[in-house]
Amino acid sequence: MSAPIVEMRDIEKHFGSVIALAGVSVTVNAGEVHCLLGDNGAGKSTFIKVMAGVHQATKGEMLVDGKTVRFSSPRGALDAGIATVYQDLAMIPLMSVTRNFFMGREPVRGIWPFRHVDFDFCDRVTREEMHRIGIDVRDPGQAVGTLSGGERQCVAISRAVYFGAKALILDEPTSALGVRQTSMVLKYIDMVRKKGLAVVFITHNVRHAIAVGDRFTVLNRGRTLGTALRGEISAEELQDMMAGGKELAELSDELGGTV
């Protein structure tokens, strides 16, 4: 059996006296969507920033393909095949779809000092990659800001896949999207999983997690409440874990069932 693409063991992250993560462990396998769930303040963002090389863990061990790593920057994570698509997408709305797709990785042609970006190649690749996921970009030169929220998410995910990501971290990709756009993004996440990539899907929406997830981990106040495989846990049980169902039930009993 091959090693997990990414394995996080007992990760702790301290900011001075504040303990943001208190020993979180997560395993992400190839061809699997691992959903990381939790309410605001659960530690999800800090955890993925450790995985993405933005923060360095205070304690714990991170392995990629079975080898221990310690990233000093996001570039180290990218070089190891871990790409992160953040909620704000890091796109420039007034720049073209093509320029956003190849930002920082533009292919050049010609001989110095007459080298120039090969925009014909870039436009062709952008159009083909977007068409492959069912989005018809008739003009790759159009501003990326003219696309819908779901389409922009798919541009960001497609960009990461094209440039060789082995593990894809998606930070709340369906938040603030309508039903149709959410369906588009979830469908593409499923396509990415079927390509054999490992996907970490961060969300607080249980229905979206259940739709595509293979494995589910719930965080609460920087700790892991539990991990379950698809079929081992229901949407209602996941929701209760996230919302503190046990605590709410105890409070409801104390208040005579008024909660």
C-alpha positions as CSV (number, residue, x, y, z in Angstrom):
1,M,0.0,0.0,0.0
2,S,1.4,3.4,-1.0
3,A,2.1,6.1,1.5
4,P,-0.4,8.9,2.0
5,I,0.2,12.0,-0.2
6,V,0.2,14.1,3.0
7,E,0.2,13.1,6.6
8,M,0.0,15.5,9.5
9,R,0.8,14.1,12.9
10,D,0.0,15.8,16.2
11,I,0.3,19.3,14.8
12,E,0.5,22.1,17.3
13,K,0.7,25.8,16.6
14,H,1.2,28.4,19.3
15,F,1.0,32.1,18.8
16,G,2.7,33.3,22.0
17,S,0.4,32.1,24.8
18,V,-2.4,31.3,22.4
19,I,-2.7,27.7,21.3
20,A,-4.4,27.7,17.9
21,L,-3.8,23.9,17.3
22,A,-3.4,21.4,20.1
23,G,-2.4,18.2,18.4
24,V,-4.3,17.7,15.1
25,S,-3.7,14.6,12.9
26,V,-4.9,14.2,9.4
27,T,-4.1,11.8,6.6
28,V,-4.8,12.6,2.9
29,N,-4.6,9.9,0.4
30,A,-4.4,9.9,-3.4
31,G,-7.8,9.9,-5.1
32,E,-9.6,10.9,-1.9
33,V,-11.5,14.0,-0.8
34,H,-10.8,14.6,2.9
35,C,-13.2,17.1,4.3
36,L,-12.0,19.3,7.2
37,L,-15.1,20.6,9.0
38,G,-15.5,23.0,11.9
39,D,-17.2,26.2,13.0
40,N,-15.5,29.6,12.9
41,G,-12.5,29.5,15.3
42,A,-12.1,25.7,15.1
43,G,-8.6,26.0,13.8
44,K,-9.2,25.1,10.1
45,S,-7.5,28.1,8.6
46,T,-4.4,27.8,10.8
47,F,-4.1,24.1,10.1
48,I,-4.2,24.5,6.3
49,K,-1.7,27.3,6.5
50,V,0.7,24.9,8.3
51,M,0.1,22.4,5.5
52,A,0.6,25.0,2.9
53,G,3.9,26.4,4.3
54,V,2.5,29.8,5.5
55,H,3.0,28.9,9.1
56,Q,5.5,26.5,10.6
57,A,4.2,24.0,13.2
58,T,5.4,24.6,16.8
59,K,5.3,20.8,17.4
60,G,4.3,17.8,15.3
61,E,5.4,16.1,12.1
62,M,4.4,16.5,8.5
63,L,5.1,13.9,5.8
64,V,4.7,14.1,2.0
65,D,4.9,10.7,0.2
66,G,6.1,9.2,3.4
67,K,9.1,11.6,3.9
68,T,9.3,14.1,6.7
69,V,9.2,17.7,5.5
70,R,9.3,21.2,7.0
71,F,8.3,24.0,4.7
72,S,9.8,27.5,5.4
73,S,7.5,29.1,2.8
74,P,4.5,28.4,0.5
75,R,7.0,28.0,-2.3
76,G,8.3,24.9,-0.6
77,A,4.8,23.4,-0.4
78,L,4.2,24.2,-4.1
79,D,7.5,22.5,-5.1
80,A,6.4,19.4,-3.1
81,G,3.1,19.4,-5.1
82,I,0.8,20.9,-2.5
83,A,-1.3,23.7,-4.0
84,T,-3.8,25.9,-2.0
85,V,-6.8,27.7,-3.4
86,Y,-7.8,30.3,-0.8
87,Q,-11.2,31.8,-0.4
88,D,-10.2,35.1,-2.0
89,L,-8.7,33.2,-5.0
90,A,-5.7,35.5,-5.3
91,M,-6.8,36.6,-8.7
92,I,-6.7,40.1,-10.3
93,P,-10.3,40.8,-11.6
94,L,-9.2,43.2,-14.4
95,M,-6.6,40.9,-15.8
96,S,-7.5,38.3,-18.4
97,V,-8.4,34.7,-17.7
98,T,-5.2,33.6,-19.4
99,R,-3.0,36.0,-17.4
100,N,-4.6,34.8,-14.1
101,F,-4.2,31.1,-15.2
102,F,-0.4,31.5,-15.9
103,M,0.4,34.2,-13.3
104,G,4.0,33.9,-12.3
105,R,4.5,30.9,-14.6
106,E,4.3,32.5,-18.0
107,P,6.0,30.4,-20.7
108,V,8.4,32.4,-22.8
109,R,9.9,31.9,-26.3
110,G,12.7,33.5,-28.3
111,I,16.3,34.3,-27.5
112,W,17.5,36.8,-24.9
113,P,17.1,39.8,-25.1
114,F,14.1,39.2,-27.4
115,R,12.3,36.7,-25.2
116,H,8.6,37.3,-24.8
117,V,5.6,35.5,-23.3
118,D,4.0,33.0,-25.7
119,F,0.4,34.3,-25.4
120,D,-0.8,32.1,-28.2
121,F,0.2,29.0,-26.3
122,C,-1.2,30.4,-23.1
123,D,-4.6,31.2,-24.7
124,R,-4.8,27.8,-26.2
125,V,-4.0,26.0,-23.0
126,T,-6.4,28.1,-21.0
127,R,-9.3,27.5,-23.4
128,E,-8.6,23.7,-23.5
129,E,-8.3,23.3,-19.8
130,M,-11.5,25.2,-19.1
131,H,-13.3,23.3,-21.8
132,R,-12.2,20.1,-20.3
133,I,-14.1,20.9,-17.1
134,G,-17.2,22.1,-19.0
135,I,-16.6,25.9,-19.1
136,D,-16.7,27.5,-22.5
137,V,-14.3,30.5,-22.4
138,R,-14.8,31.9,-25.9
139,D,-12.3,34.6,-25.3
140,P,-9.4,33.8,-22.9
141,G,-8.5,37.5,-23.1
142,Q,-11.7,38.5,-21.3
143,A,-11.2,39.9,-17.7
144,V,-11.5,37.1,-15.1
145,G,-13.8,39.4,-13.2
146,T,-16.5,38.8,-15.8
147,L,-16.7,35.2,-14.8
148,S,-19.1,33.9,-12.2
149,G,-17.9,33.0,-8.7
150,G,-18.0,29.3,-9.5
151,E,-16.2,29.7,-12.8
152,R,-13.4,31.7,-11.0
153,Q,-13.1,28.9,-8.4
154,C,-12.8,26.4,-11.3
155,V,-10.1,28.5,-13.0
156,A,-8.1,28.5,-9.7
157,I,-8.5,24.8,-9.2
158,S,-7.7,24.0,-12.9
159,R,-4.6,26.1,-12.7
160,A,-3.3,24.2,-9.7
161,V,-4.0,20.8,-11.4
162,Y,-2.4,21.9,-14.7
163,F,0.8,22.9,-12.9
164,G,1.2,19.5,-11.3
165,A,-0.4,19.6,-7.9
166,K,-0.5,16.2,-6.1
167,A,-2.5,17.5,-3.2
168,L,-5.0,20.3,-3.5
169,I,-6.2,22.3,-0.5
170,L,-9.5,24.1,-1.1
171,D,-10.4,26.8,1.5
172,E,-14.2,27.2,1.6
173,P,-14.6,27.0,-2.2
174,T,-18.4,26.9,-2.1
175,S,-19.0,29.7,0.4
176,A,-21.0,32.7,-1.0
177,L,-21.9,30.7,-4.1
178,G,-25.4,30.0,-5.4
179,V,-26.8,26.5,-5.9
180,R,-25.8,26.2,-9.6
181,Q,-22.3,27.6,-9.0
182,T,-21.8,25.3,-6.0
183,S,-22.9,22.3,-8.0
184,M,-20.3,23.3,-10.7
185,V,-17.5,23.4,-8.1
186,L,-18.5,20.2,-6.4
187,K,-18.6,18.4,-9.8
188,Y,-15.1,19.6,-10.6
189,I,-13.8,18.5,-7.1
190,D,-15.1,15.0,-8.0
191,M,-13.3,15.2,-11.4
192,V,-10.1,16.1,-9.6
193,R,-10.5,13.2,-7.2
194,K,-11.0,10.8,-10.1
195,K,-7.7,12.1,-11.6
196,G,-6.0,10.6,-8.6
197,L,-5.2,13.8,-6.7
198,A,-5.5,14.2,-3.0
199,V,-8.0,16.9,-2.0
200,V,-8.4,18.7,1.3
201,F,-11.9,20.3,1.3
202,I,-12.3,22.9,4.1
203,T,-15.9,23.8,4.7
204,H,-18.5,24.4,7.4
205,N,-21.3,23.2,5.1
206,V,-22.1,19.6,6.0
207,R,-24.2,19.0,2.9
208,H,-21.4,20.0,0.6
209,A,-19.0,17.8,2.4
210,I,-21.3,14.8,2.3
211,A,-21.8,15.3,-1.5
212,V,-18.1,14.7,-2.4
213,G,-16.2,13.6,0.7
214,D,-14.6,10.2,1.3
215,R,-13.2,11.0,4.8
216,F,-14.4,13.6,7.3
217,T,-12.5,15.2,10.2
218,V,-14.1,17.6,12.6
219,L,-12.1,20.3,14.4
220,N,-13.1,22.2,17.5
221,R,-11.0,24.7,19.3
222,G,-7.8,23.5,17.7
223,R,-8.5,19.8,18.5
224,T,-9.6,16.8,16.4
225,L,-13.1,15.6,17.6
226,G,-12.9,12.6,15.3
227,T,-12.4,11.2,11.8
228,A,-14.8,9.0,9.9
229,L,-15.1,7.4,6.5
230,R,-18.0,7.8,4.1
231,G,-20.8,5.6,5.3
232,E,-19.6,5.5,8.9
233,I,-21.3,8.8,9.8
234,S,-24.4,10.7,8.8
235,A,-24.9,14.3,7.9
236,E,-26.8,14.8,11.2
237,E,-24.0,13.3,13.3
238,L,-21.4,15.5,11.6
239,Q,-23.6,18.6,12.1
240,D,-24.0,17.7,15.8
241,M,-20.2,17.3,16.2
242,M,-19.6,20.7,14.6
243,A,-22.3,22.5,16.5
244,G,-21.6,20.9,19.9
245,G,-24.7,18.8,19.8
246,K,-24.0,17.2,23.2
247,E,-23.4,20.5,24.9
248,L,-26.6,21.9,23.4
249,A,-28.6,18.9,24.6
250,E,-27.2,19.3,28.1
251,L,-28.0,23.0,28.1
252,S,-31.5,22.3,26.8
253,D,-32.1,19.8,29.6
254,E,-30.9,22.4,32.1
255,L,-33.3,25.0,30.7
256,G,-36.2,22.7,30.6
257,G,-36.0,22.0,26.8
258,T,-36.2,25.6,25.7
259,V,-33.0,25.5,23.6
